[in-house]
Amino acid sequence: MAPNSEQFSARNDAIVIRRVHDVATETSAETRKLEGKVDALVNLQTTTAIETRHLIEKMVPNSKQFSARNDVIVIRGVHHVATDTSAETRKLEGKLDALVILVTYLDANQKPTSVARVYSIRSSNNHHTSVCPSSQQSGMDEHPEANAANTYRRRPQLQRQDT
């Protein structure tokens, strides 16, 4: 037996009424939540700072108790952790041995460098370095290795020839 139009219309009306009721129920639940938040906000505005702090301290454990992230367990304190360090120790010792071999190799294959020599030490500030008698006594060409590395990244000064 096929449903007639009156039965079809009544069924549609019932579905519509259910949907309206569901929406109204959801809306009223949301409204209650919003009203609760507004009431809490008004209460916070009318309390002193100390009362507000105590209220928040009471709210924190409650929110943790009913939160969705309650599955995370936080354990505070010092605990002994047992690990098998033999493999880790051998790995670190191997790396250390390789580093020692590398440093020894680099030290053995390094080219000899010139040693800087101190000619004189002056304790007075009577003269500048450019007019120091000891630097004028020895010629600058005697020790060309002093600026061989060009550590100051300066361009070599070209000698001027006055004509």
Buried (B, 14 or more C-beta within 10 A) or exposed (E): EEEEEEEEEEEEEEEEEEEEEEEEEEEEEEEEEEEEEEEEEEEEEEEEEEEBEEEEEEEEEEEEEEEEEEEEEEEEEEEEEEEEEEEEEEEEEEEEEEEEEEEEEEEEEEEEEEEEEEEEEEEEEEEEEEEBEEEEEEEEEEBEEEEEEEEEEEEEEEEEEEE
